[in-house]
Amino acid sequence: MELRQVIEQRQSIRSFTNEPVELADIREMVRRAGLAPSIDNSQAWRFIAITNHELLNHMALAVSRSISELPVQDKDDANRSVLSRVEWFATFFRDAPAVIAVAMHQHECPLEKGTEVSHEDYSRMSNYPEIQSAGAAVQNILLTAVELGYGACWLSAPLIAKQELQQQLKLDFPWNLITMVAIGRSFNHPARPSKKSIEEIFEVIS
């Protein structure tokens, strides 16, 4: 499959069959994730594949608890419906055959060594390069999943329960859970969402 085809076929898949994801395929997704660019080529990442459904269920329950503890203005039907929808989008990974969690640790850049700029200040000024690095790695996972015949979805909502998820994954300092990717064979073929045209997103300054 050509790269253009892989990019054009990629979409977020949230419903999976029970077919397992081959360990060799997961390893290849992570190998290619490790080829992504990172700040100063620090490669300050770690990838944890979870195929244990008991653990995935415990992780999803932690996310559900965190959502239930959110302050709600009015507990009317409309707000309950919104929370229910958010909860589903944040916990559907419990039914995925595999989930890859992406963790990063802090990287000391040259500017921090030569100035009194703190890591937190540098990260803010440079728009959080460690998270950008993780995003590049995740894109490689998503595209490799498509090439290998899987569907995948990049997850941010579960991080509402970040502290508990890190405990369940045994991620201690300096590791910081950044995101997760759910992977499996697509249960169906959802309609492809529309994307903005090139005219809407592109400009040239000459």
N, CA, C and O of each residue as an XYZ file, in Angstrom:
824
protein
N       0.841     -1.188      0.000
C       0.000      0.000      0.000
C       0.882      1.246      0.000
O       1.806      1.351      0.807
N       0.607      2.179     -0.890
C       1.390      3.392     -0.963
C       1.080      4.312      0.209
O      -0.005      4.254      0.788
N       2.045      5.160      0.552
C       1.875      6.064      1.684
C       0.632      6.929      1.517
O      -0.110      7.133      2.478
N       0.397      7.434      0.325
C      -0.777      8.277      0.115
C      -2.056      7.516      0.429
O      -2.972      8.071      1.035
N      -2.129      6.264      0.027
C      -3.314      5.454      0.313
C      -3.501      5.255      1.813
O      -4.619      5.332      2.323
N      -2.404      5.000      2.512
C      -2.486      4.799      3.961
C      -3.015      6.057      4.639
O      -3.902      5.992      5.490
N      -2.460      7.204      4.251
C      -2.897      8.472      4.852
C      -4.363      8.735      4.555
O      -5.114      9.153      5.436
N      -4.769      8.492      3.322
C      -6.151      8.776      2.938
C      -7.145      7.797      3.544
O      -8.314      8.139      3.722
N      -6.703      6.586      3.865
C      -7.610      5.589      4.442
C      -7.694      5.675      5.962
O      -8.623      5.132      6.559
N      -6.739      6.348      6.591
C      -6.749      6.416      8.051
C      -7.969      7.194      8.557
O      -8.273      8.282      8.070
N      -8.647      6.622      9.527
C      -9.720      7.308     10.235
C      -9.820      6.698     11.631
O      -9.302      5.611     11.884
N     -10.484      7.402     12.520
C     -10.601      6.927     13.893
C     -11.617      5.794     13.971
O     -12.784      5.967     13.617
N     -11.165      4.643     14.435
C     -12.014      3.452     14.579
C     -12.218      3.183     16.072
O     -11.261      3.086     16.839
N     -13.483      3.065     16.460
C     -13.806      2.896     17.885
C     -14.589      1.617     18.171
O     -14.989      1.374     19.309
N     -14.806      0.811     17.156
C     -15.546     -0.442     17.343
C     -14.738     -1.558     16.687
O     -14.402     -1.482     15.505
N     -14.427     -2.604     17.475
C     -13.490     -3.621     17.011
C     -14.092     -5.025     17.098
O     -15.005     -5.282     17.883
N     -13.561     -5.914     16.280
C     -13.894     -7.330     16.414
C     -13.093     -7.902     17.580
O     -12.264     -7.213     18.174
N     -13.349     -9.163     17.896
C     -12.614     -9.820     18.979
C     -11.263    -10.385     18.531
O     -10.519    -10.938     19.341
N     -10.955    -10.246     17.264
C      -9.700    -10.795     16.750
C      -8.514    -10.102     17.416
O      -8.458     -8.872     17.438
N      -7.574    -10.860     17.953
C      -6.427    -10.234     18.624
C      -5.502     -9.534     17.634
O      -5.489     -9.838     16.442
N      -4.744     -8.605     18.153
C      -3.699     -7.948     17.366
C      -2.415     -8.740     17.577
O      -1.979     -8.941     18.711
N      -1.821     -9.182     16.489
C      -0.609     -9.994     16.595
C       0.513     -9.206     17.282
O       0.728     -8.028     16.996
N       1.220     -9.879     18.191
C       2.310     -9.217     18.904
C       3.360     -8.692     17.933
O       3.923     -7.619     18.151
N       3.626     -9.431     16.874
C       4.610     -8.985     15.882
C       4.156     -7.675     15.234
O       4.979     -6.815     14.923
N       2.848     -7.528     15.034
C       2.327     -6.291     14.441
C       2.437     -5.132     15.428
O       2.764     -4.013     15.034
N       2.167     -5.391     16.700
C       2.321     -4.343     17.708
C       3.778     -3.895     17.774
O       4.062     -2.699     17.834
N       4.683     -4.842     17.763
C       6.107     -4.510     17.800
C       6.507     -3.664     16.607
O       7.312     -2.742     16.741
N       5.950     -3.968     15.432
C       6.278     -3.178     14.243
C       5.720     -1.766     14.354
O       6.375     -0.808     13.945
N       4.516     -1.629     14.902
C       3.952     -0.284     15.111
C       4.855      0.528     16.034
O       5.129      1.700     15.776
N       5.319     -0.110     17.122
C       6.176      0.598     18.070
C       7.550      0.863     17.466
O       8.132      1.922     17.701
N       8.073     -0.076     16.699
C       9.380      0.157     16.043
C       9.322      1.397     15.178
O      10.235      2.223     15.205
N       8.246      1.534     14.405
C       8.121      2.695     13.531
C       7.814      3.961     14.340
O       8.219      5.057     13.954
N       7.107      3.812     15.447
C       6.897      4.967     16.325
C       8.238      5.506     16.804
O       8.431      6.718     16.907
N       9.161      4.593     17.096
C      10.483      4.989     17.563
C      11.340      5.652     16.502
O      12.402      6.191     16.814
N      10.895      5.623     15.252
C      11.619      6.296     14.166
C      11.146      7.735     13.964
O      11.689      8.456     13.127
N      10.146      8.151     14.720
C       9.590      9.500     14.573
C      10.586     10.542     15.076
O      11.462     10.228     15.882
N      10.454     11.778     14.603
C      11.314     12.839     15.134
C      10.952     13.152     16.576
O       9.798     13.025     16.985
N      11.960     13.564     17.343
C      11.735     13.975     18.727
C      12.680     15.118     19.057
O      13.710     15.284     18.404
N      12.334     15.906     20.068
C      13.149     17.060     20.416
C      14.584     16.626     20.711
O      14.821     15.753     21.545
N      15.534     17.247     20.016
C      16.960     16.928     20.162
C      17.253     15.451     19.949
O      18.250     14.938     20.456
N      16.397     14.764     19.205
C      16.515     13.317     19.018
C      16.614     12.605     20.368
O      17.316     11.603     20.506
N      15.904     13.136     21.353
C      15.984     12.582     22.709
C      15.357     11.195     22.812
O      15.775     10.382     23.636
N      14.346     10.922     21.968
C      13.646      9.631     21.999
C      13.234      9.285     23.441
O      13.383      8.153     23.902
N      12.715     10.303     24.125
C      12.413     10.165     25.558
C      11.049      9.526     25.768
O      10.232     10.028     26.540
N      10.808      8.422     25.080
C       9.484      7.808     25.119
C       9.548      6.345     25.538
O      10.595      5.697     25.531
N       8.386      5.877     25.894
C       8.209      4.475     26.274
C       6.815      4.066     25.832
O       5.857      4.819     26.007
N       6.699      2.876     25.259
C       5.427      2.404     24.716
C       5.021      1.119     25.437
O       5.783      0.153     25.477
N       3.837      1.118     25.994
C       3.357     -0.029     26.760
C       2.126     -0.594     26.070
O       1.101      0.081     25.969
N       2.224     -1.826     25.598
C       1.093     -2.479     24.944
C       0.285     -3.242     25.990
O       0.837     -4.037     26.751
N      -1.026     -2.995     26.025
C      -1.910     -3.670     26.973
C      -2.899     -4.521     26.201
O      -3.717     -4.001     25.441
N      -2.825     -5.832     26.396
C      -3.787     -6.756     25.791
C      -4.575     -7.505     26.862
O      -5.420     -8.342     26.547
N      -4.296     -7.202     28.119
C      -4.982     -7.824     29.251
C      -6.322     -7.112     29.453
O      -6.356     -5.947     29.850
N      -7.419     -7.811     29.179
C      -8.726     -7.148     29.202
C      -9.199     -6.844     30.615
O     -10.010     -5.939     30.812
N      -8.715     -7.573     31.586
C      -9.049     -7.235     32.973
C      -8.441     -5.888     33.344
O      -9.087     -5.060     33.986
N      -7.186     -5.676     32.932
C      -6.536     -4.396     33.196
C      -7.222     -3.272     32.429
O      -7.454     -2.198     32.983
N      -7.548     -3.508     31.159
C      -8.235     -2.481     30.374
C      -9.565     -2.095     31.024
O      -9.947     -0.924     31.029
N     -10.260     -3.087     31.569
C     -11.534     -2.797     32.225
C     -11.313     -1.962     33.484
O     -12.074     -1.030     33.745
N     -10.289     -2.282     34.265
C      -9.982     -1.495     35.457
C      -9.612     -0.056     35.070
O      -9.991      0.892     35.757
N      -8.880      0.096     33.982
C      -8.513      1.430     33.513
C      -9.760      2.222     33.109
O      -9.892      3.403     33.432
N     -10.665      1.556     32.403
C     -11.903      2.222     31.977
C     -12.761      2.615     33.178
O     -13.380      3.679     33.179
N     -12.798      1.762     34.194
C     -13.560      2.085     35.404
C     -12.974      3.312     36.103
O     -13.718      4.135     36.637
N     -11.662      3.437     36.102
C     -11.026      4.608     36.705
C     -11.424      5.878     35.960
O     -11.671      6.920     36.568
N     -11.482      5.775     34.638
C     -11.897      6.932     33.837
C     -13.353      7.283     34.125
O     -13.691      8.458     34.269
N     -14.212      6.279     34.210
C     -15.631      6.516     34.507
C     -15.796      7.209     35.851
O     -16.602      8.130     35.984
N     -15.033      6.766     36.851
C     -15.116      7.394     38.169
C     -14.712      8.862     38.107
O     -15.348      9.716     38.725
N     -13.663      9.148     37.367
C     -13.203     10.538     37.260
C     -14.246     11.414     36.583
O     -14.448     12.562     36.977
N     -14.901     10.878     35.576
C     -15.938     11.639     34.886
C     -17.129     11.879     35.815
O     -17.714     12.961     35.809
N     -17.485     10.872     36.610
C     -18.624     11.012     37.519
C     -18.363     12.048     38.599
O     -19.305     12.582     39.185
N     -17.085     12.340     38.870
C     -16.737     13.308     39.903
C     -16.630     14.731     39.370
O     -16.391     15.658     40.144
N     -16.803     14.921     38.069
C     -16.742     16.263     37.503
C     -17.912     17.096     38.005
O     -19.027     16.589     38.126
N     -17.668     18.375     38.300
C     -18.777     19.243     38.720
C     -19.732     19.489     37.553
O     -19.301     19.794     36.441
N     -21.018     19.356     37.813
C     -22.046     19.548     36.784
C     -22.958     20.682     37.227
O     -23.383     20.733     38.381
N     -23.259     21.595     36.299
C     -24.099     22.745     36.637
C     -25.492     22.309     37.069
O     -25.956     22.666     38.152
N     -26.144     21.546     36.231
C     -27.486     21.048     36.531
C     -27.555     19.594     36.101
O     -27.149     19.250     34.991
N     -28.059     18.754     36.961
C     -28.150     17.329     36.637
C     -29.454     17.038     35.894
O     -30.240     16.182     36.300
N     -29.668     17.774     34.792
C     -30.858     17.513     33.995
C     -30.538     16.487     32.923
O     -29.394     16.048     32.801
N     -31.539     16.104     32.149
C     -31.360     15.045     31.149
C     -30.321     15.415     30.108
O     -29.553     14.560     29.667
N     -30.288     16.692     29.708
C     -29.342     17.119     28.676
C     -27.903     16.955     29.152
O     -27.057     16.443     28.419
N     -27.629     17.387     30.370
C     -26.270     17.265     30.899
C     -25.885     15.819     31.134
O     -24.741     15.431     30.895
N     -26.833     15.018     31.603
C     -26.555     13.589     31.792
C     -26.250     12.922     30.460
O     -25.413     12.023     30.385
N     -26.933     13.367     29.409
C     -26.688     12.810     28.080
C     -25.282     13.164     27.590
O     -24.588     12.338     26.998
N     -24.882     14.408     27.850
C     -23.538     14.839     27.446
C     -22.481     14.029     28.188
O     -21.525     13.548     27.579
N     -22.649     13.877     29.497
C     -21.681     13.114     30.288
C     -21.625     11.653     29.856
O     -20.554     11.048     29.818
N     -22.778     11.098     29.534
C     -22.819      9.711     29.089
C     -22.055      9.541     27.782
O     -21.336      8.560     27.598
N     -22.216     10.502     26.878
C     -21.505     10.446     25.586
C     -19.997     10.596     25.797
O     -19.203      9.872     25.197
N     -19.616     11.536     26.648
C     -18.199     11.733     26.950
C     -17.611     10.463     27.554
O     -16.506     10.051     27.201
N     -18.356      9.848     28.465
C     -17.870      8.634     29.114
C     -17.639      7.525     28.093
O     -16.644      6.805     28.177
N     -18.549      7.380     27.131
C     -18.363      6.323     26.134
C     -17.104      6.578     25.310
O     -16.310      5.663     25.088
N     -16.921      7.808     24.858
C     -15.748      8.123     24.047
C     -14.455      7.964     24.847
O     -13.393      7.715     24.275
N     -14.545      8.108     26.156
C     -13.353      8.012     27.000
C     -13.047      6.595     27.442
O     -11.946      6.324     27.921
N     -14.014      5.670     27.290
C     -13.822      4.326     27.849
C     -13.999      3.184     26.849
O     -13.857      2.019     27.221
N     -14.307      3.493     25.586
C     -14.527      2.399     24.630
C     -13.286      1.547     24.439
O     -13.371      0.428     23.934
N     -12.127      2.069     24.841
C     -10.886      1.306     24.677
C     -10.909     -0.003     25.443
O     -10.114     -0.900     25.162
N     -11.831     -0.125     26.428
C     -11.899     -1.370     27.214
C     -12.212     -2.564     26.321
O     -11.887     -3.696     26.680
N     -12.840     -2.337     25.158
C     -13.206     -3.430     24.250
C     -12.226     -3.595     23.099
O     -12.450     -4.415     22.209
N     -11.147     -2.828     23.107
C     -10.148     -2.959     22.047
C      -9.259     -4.168     22.310
O      -8.914     -4.433     23.462
N      -8.883     -4.905     21.273
C      -7.963     -6.033     21.473
C      -6.605     -5.615     22.014
O      -5.938     -6.391     22.699
N      -6.193     -4.383     21.707
C      -4.895     -3.896     22.194
C      -4.940     -2.383     22.363
O      -5.617     -1.677     21.615
N      -4.219     -1.911     23.340
C      -4.050     -0.478     23.563
C      -2.564     -0.221     23.767
O      -1.904     -0.934     24.523
N      -2.044      0.789     23.097
C      -0.657      1.202     23.308
C      -0.674      2.515     24.078
O      -1.200      3.520     23.600
N      -0.094      2.497     25.275
C       0.053      3.708     26.080
C       1.415      4.330     25.766
O       2.421      3.630     25.658
N       1.427      5.654     25.622
C       2.657      6.378     25.294
C       3.049      7.245     26.482
O       2.277      8.098     26.920
N       4.250      7.023     26.999
C       4.766      7.812     28.112
C       6.045      8.522     27.681
O       6.794      8.032     26.836
N       6.275      9.679     28.276
C       7.488     10.451     27.991
C       8.140     10.838     29.308
O       7.476     10.914     30.342
N       9.456     11.084     29.263
C      10.112     11.695     30.411
C      10.730     13.013     29.987
O      10.962     13.245     28.800
N      10.994     13.869     30.947
C      11.522     15.188     30.639
C      12.884     15.084     29.967
O      13.704     14.228     30.298
N      13.095     15.980     29.016
C      14.390     16.047     28.333
C      14.979     17.421     28.578
O      14.334     18.440     28.330
N      16.208     17.441     29.067
C      16.875     18.721     29.318
C      17.469     19.244     28.019
O      18.404     18.654     27.477
N      16.935     20.335     27.526
C      17.407     20.888     26.249
C      18.634     21.769     26.496
O      18.888     22.167     27.633
N      19.404     22.080     25.429
C      20.611     22.902     25.589
C      20.326     24.269     26.209
O      21.153     24.785     26.961
N      19.168     24.865     25.906
C      18.847     26.182     26.447
C      18.758     26.142     27.968
O      19.152     27.095     28.640
N      18.242     25.044     28.511
C      18.145     24.912     29.964
C      19.533     24.827     30.600
O      19.736     25.316     31.711
N      20.478     24.216     29.906
C      21.818     24.052     30.461
C      22.587     25.368     30.454
O      23.420     25.606     31.329
N      22.313     26.223     29.471
C      23.092     27.449     29.317
C      22.438     28.692     29.885
O      23.038     29.766     29.843
N      21.236     28.586     30.411
C      20.531     29.737     30.960
C      19.856     29.343     32.276
O      19.969     28.204     32.730
N      19.170     30.285     32.865
C      18.409     30.005     34.078
C      16.949     29.699     33.765
O      16.103     29.729     34.658
N      16.653     29.407     32.508
C      15.293     29.055     32.108
C      14.966     27.657     32.635
O      15.723     26.714     32.404
N      13.859     27.522     33.332
C      13.463     26.223     33.863
C      12.882     25.349     32.760
O      12.519     25.833     31.688
N      12.802     24.053     33.043
C      12.211     23.137     32.062
C      10.762     23.512     31.777
O      10.327     23.481     30.626
N      10.013     23.867     32.818
C       8.611     24.224     32.640
C       8.470     25.469     31.778
O       7.604     25.523     30.904
N       9.319     26.478     32.015
C       9.254     27.706     31.212
C       9.644     27.439     29.768
O       9.012     27.945     28.841
N      10.702     26.630     29.581
C      11.111     26.312     28.209
C      10.011     25.559     27.473
O       9.730     25.847     26.310
N       9.387     24.594     28.148
C       8.323     23.828     27.515
C       7.187     24.740     27.080
O       6.660     24.614     25.975
N       6.820     25.656     27.958
C       5.743     26.577     27.614
C       6.137     27.477     26.439
O       5.342     27.683     25.522
N       7.358     28.010     26.463
C       7.807     28.912     25.394
C       7.894     28.205     24.052
O       7.610     28.800     23.012
N       8.286     26.938     24.071
C       8.447     26.183     22.823
C       7.239     25.307     22.510
O       7.295     24.432     21.646
N       6.142     25.558     23.232
C       4.862     24.880     22.979
C       4.962     23.363     23.177
O       4.508     22.582     22.341
N       5.561     22.969     24.294
C       5.555     21.592     24.786
C       6.093     20.582     23.757
O       5.351     19.746     23.242
N       7.389     20.679     23.474
C       7.988     19.802     22.449
C       7.927     18.320     22.776
O       7.920     17.495     21.862
N       7.883     17.957     24.052
C       7.792     16.535     24.387
C       6.449     15.965     23.941
O       6.374     14.836     23.456
N       5.382     16.761     24.110
C       4.070     16.313     23.645
C       4.037     16.287     22.119
O       3.435     15.392     21.525
N       4.685     17.269     21.481
C       4.762     17.246     20.021
C       5.501     15.998     19.546
O       5.107     15.383     18.555
N       6.567     15.625     20.245
C       7.315     14.420     19.884
C       6.428     13.190     19.985
O       6.450     12.327     19.108
N       5.644     13.112     21.062
C       4.733     11.982     21.227
C       3.716     11.934     20.103
O       3.361     10.856     19.627
N       3.239     13.112     19.673
C       2.275     13.157     18.572
C       2.847     12.596     17.280
O       2.154     11.902     16.536
N       4.115     12.898     17.013
C       4.755     12.359     15.808
C       4.842     10.839     15.876
O       4.620     10.153     14.879
N       5.165     10.319     17.057
C       5.256      8.865     17.231
C       3.895      8.215     17.063
O       3.780      7.163     16.433
N       2.860      8.834     17.625
C       1.507      8.287     17.525
C       1.053      8.230     16.076
O       0.417      7.259     15.665
N       1.372      9.260     15.294
C       0.974      9.224     13.885
C       1.596      8.032     13.173
O       0.952      7.411     12.328
N       2.833      7.709     13.502
C       3.454      6.531     12.894
C       2.725      5.252     13.295
O       2.586      4.338     12.482
N       2.256      5.182     14.549
C       1.475      4.020     14.987
C       0.182      3.923     14.192
O      -0.173      2.850     13.704
N      -0.517      5.033     14.061
C      -1.806      5.041     13.363
C      -1.655      4.622     11.904
O      -2.446      3.826     11.397
N      -0.653      5.151     11.239
C      -0.472      4.833      9.817
C      -0.011      3.383      9.631
O      -0.434      2.711      8.690
N       0.850      2.908     10.521
C       1.284      1.514     10.425
C       0.110      0.579     10.666
O      -0.007     -0.453     10.004
N      -0.764      0.930     11.612
C      -1.946      0.111     11.875
C      -2.787     -0.040     10.613
O      -3.240     -1.140     10.299
N      -2.997      1.052      9.890
C      -3.773      0.992      8.642
C      -3.094      0.086      7.637
O      -3.744     -0.755      7.015
N      -1.786      0.253      7.474
C      -1.048     -0.549      6.495
C      -1.160     -2.040      6.811
O      -1.196     -2.867      5.901
N      -1.217     -2.385      8.107
C      -1.271     -3.788      8.523
C      -2.698     -4.323      8.598
O      -2.916     -5.466      8.998
N      -3.664     -3.499      8.214
C      -5.042     -3.971      8.147
C      -5.866     -3.762      9.400
O      -6.932     -4.361      9.544
N      -5.386     -2.913     10.323
C      -6.104     -2.655     11.561
C      -6.769     -1.277     11.516
O      -6.476     -0.441     10.661
N      -7.671     -1.081     12.470
C      -8.211      0.239     12.733
C      -7.631      0.719     14.050
O      -7.229     -0.093     14.883
N      -7.582      2.022     14.248
C      -7.000      2.559     15.471
C      -7.628      3.902     15.799
O      -8.208      4.562     14.936
N      -7.504      4.293     17.053
C      -8.027      5.590     17.484
C      -7.088      6.190     18.523
O      -6.715      5.531     19.494
N      -6.718      7.426     18.311
C      -5.866      8.196     19.213
C      -6.742      8.725     20.337
O      -7.763      9.361     20.076
N      -6.353      8.471     21.591
C      -7.191      8.791     22.741
C      -6.556      9.855     23.632
O      -5.386      9.756     24.002
N      -7.340     10.866     23.968
C      -6.897     11.859     24.950
C      -7.822     11.890     26.161
O      -7.366     12.167     27.270
N      -9.115     11.611     25.975
C     -10.090     11.722     27.071
C      -9.761     10.857     28.285
O     -10.015     11.297     29.406
N      -9.202      9.634     28.125
C      -8.904      8.830     29.314
C      -7.940      9.500     30.282
O      -7.893      9.139     31.458
N      -7.167     10.477     29.797
C      -6.181     11.121     30.658
C      -6.829     11.943     31.767
O      -6.125     12.494     32.613
N      -8.151     12.035     31.778
C      -8.838     12.661     32.895
C      -8.567     11.886     34.185
O      -8.676     12.432     35.283
N      -8.213     10.615     34.038
C      -7.859      9.773     35.193
C      -6.368      9.448     35.163
O      -5.958      8.348     35.534
N      -5.578     10.393     34.728
C      -4.154     10.163     34.475
C      -3.414      9.560     35.664
O      -2.678      8.589     35.495
N      -3.591     10.107     36.849
C      -2.831      9.639     38.008
C      -3.112      8.169     38.295
O      -2.190      7.396     38.553
N      -4.383      7.786     38.251
C      -4.724      6.394     38.530
C      -4.262      5.474     37.409
O      -3.817      4.355     37.666
N      -4.365      5.941     36.164
C      -3.888      5.127     35.046
C      -2.392      4.885     35.163
O      -1.915      3.778     34.911
N      -1.651      5.921     35.546
C      -0.205      5.753     35.708
C       0.107      4.728     36.789
O       1.048      3.945     36.650
N      -0.676      4.727     37.863
C      -0.462      3.739     38.918
C      -0.744      2.331     38.398
O       0.004      1.395     38.683
N      -1.828      2.188     37.631
C      -2.175      0.869     37.113
C      -1.135      0.357     36.125
O      -0.905     -0.849     36.025
N      -0.507      1.278     35.397
C       0.513      0.900     34.418
C       1.912      0.875     35.035
O       2.898      0.604     34.350
N       1.983      1.164     36.342
C       3.267      1.163     37.067
C       4.262      2.143     36.445
O       5.444      1.841     36.279
N       3.750      3.314     36.112
C       4.588      4.373     35.555
C       4.986      5.323     36.682
O       4.178      6.130     37.141
N       6.214      5.219     37.111
C       6.726      6.078     38.169
C       7.577      7.198     37.574
O       7.973      7.138     36.410
N       7.855      8.221     38.390
C       8.733      9.315     37.959
C      10.037      8.733     37.420
O      10.585      7.821     38.039
N      10.554      9.218     36.301
C      10.181     10.445     35.597
C       9.158     10.252     34.478
O       8.948     11.167     33.681
N       8.522      9.093     34.401
C       7.628      8.840     33.281
C       6.295      9.549     33.458
O       5.753      9.635     34.560
N       5.780     10.059     32.335
C       4.550     10.834     32.317
C       3.658     10.309     31.201
O       4.022     10.381     30.027
N       2.492      9.783     31.561
C       1.568      9.254     30.559
C       1.050     10.393     29.688
O       0.491     11.363     30.201
N       1.232     10.280     28.379
C       0.864     11.347     27.451
C      -0.434     11.044     26.728
O      -1.294     11.916     26.612
N      -0.590      9.812     26.236
C      -1.762      9.477     25.432
C      -1.855      7.964     25.279
O      -0.987      7.227     25.747
N      -2.922      7.509     24.616
C      -3.091      6.078     24.357
C      -3.661      5.906     22.947
O      -4.269      6.820     22.390
N      -3.452      4.719     22.387
C      -3.997      4.380     21.069
C      -4.681      3.022     21.171
O      -4.057      2.034     21.559
N      -5.967      2.973     20.820
C      -6.715      1.710     20.783
C      -6.580      1.112     19.385
O      -6.662      1.828     18.387
N      -6.370     -0.215     19.317
C      -6.074     -0.873     18.037
C      -6.828     -2.189     17.932
O      -6.974     -2.907     18.922
N      -7.305     -2.505     16.737
C      -7.946     -3.787     16.479
C      -8.488     -3.839     15.066
O      -8.391     -2.866     14.319
N      -9.055     -4.967     14.701
C      -9.730     -5.067     13.411
C     -11.060     -4.329     13.504
O     -11.821     -4.519     14.453
N     -11.330     -3.498     12.524
C     -12.553     -2.696     12.556
C     -13.790     -3.578     12.478
O     -13.881     -4.455     11.618
N     -14.743     -3.346     13.377
C     -15.989     -4.110     13.399
C     -16.879     -3.738     12.222
O     -17.613     -4.579     11.701
N     -16.814     -2.492     11.810
C     -17.617     -2.040     10.665
C     -16.795     -1.017      9.878
O     -15.619     -0.792     10.162
N     -17.419     -0.427      8.921
C     -16.737      0.578      8.095
C     -17.522      1.879      8.181
O     -18.357      2.162      7.322
N     -17.253      2.676      9.225
C     -18.010      3.920      9.402
C     -17.762      4.891      8.268
O     -16.724      4.856      7.608
N     -18.736      5.758      8.056
C     -18.588      6.776      7.018
C     -17.372      7.639      7.326
O     -17.145      8.031      8.470
N     -16.610      7.923      6.305
C     -15.413      8.728      6.504
C     -15.808     10.184      6.756
O     -16.539     10.761      5.951
N     -15.353     10.783      7.831
C     -15.717     12.173      8.098
C     -15.116     13.103      7.056
O     -14.038     12.846      6.519
N     -15.815     14.163      6.785
C     -15.323     15.115      5.792
C     -14.111     15.863      6.337
O     -13.996     16.083      7.543
N     -13.235     16.241      5.462
C     -12.051     17.019      5.818
C     -12.080     18.338      5.036
O     -12.640     18.419      3.943
N     -11.475     19.345      5.611
C     -11.436     20.635      4.932
C     -10.624     20.522      3.639
O      -9.681     19.736      3.553
N     -10.999     21.306      2.654
C     -10.292     21.288      1.376
C      -8.940     21.979      1.526
O      -8.711     22.719      2.483
N      -8.055     21.731      0.574
C      -6.745     22.361      0.584
C      -6.876     23.884      0.547
O      -6.058     24.592      1.133
N      -7.903     24.387     -0.140
C      -8.101     25.823     -0.229
C      -8.406     26.440      1.135
O      -8.084     27.602      1.386
N      -9.034     25.649      2.016
C      -9.409     26.171      3.337
C      -8.260     26.172      4.334
O      -8.289     26.929      5.304
N      -7.261     25.347      4.115
C      -6.220     25.186      5.144
C      -4.828     25.616      4.703
O      -3.888     25.532      5.494
N      -4.667     26.076      3.458
C      -3.328     26.314      2.906
C      -3.179     27.749      2.439
O      -4.086     28.324      1.838
N      -2.018     28.312      2.728
C      -1.681     29.624      2.185
C      -0.183     29.688      1.951
O       0.584     28.934      2.550
N       0.220     30.581      1.089
C       1.638     30.768      0.771
C       2.007     32.219      1.058
O       1.321     33.139      0.612
N       3.070     32.417      1.788
C       3.603     33.755      2.003
C       4.920     33.833      1.229
O       5.892     33.156      1.564
N       4.936     34.665      0.193
C       6.142     34.741     -0.664
C       6.740     36.140     -0.648
O       7.750     36.387     -1.307
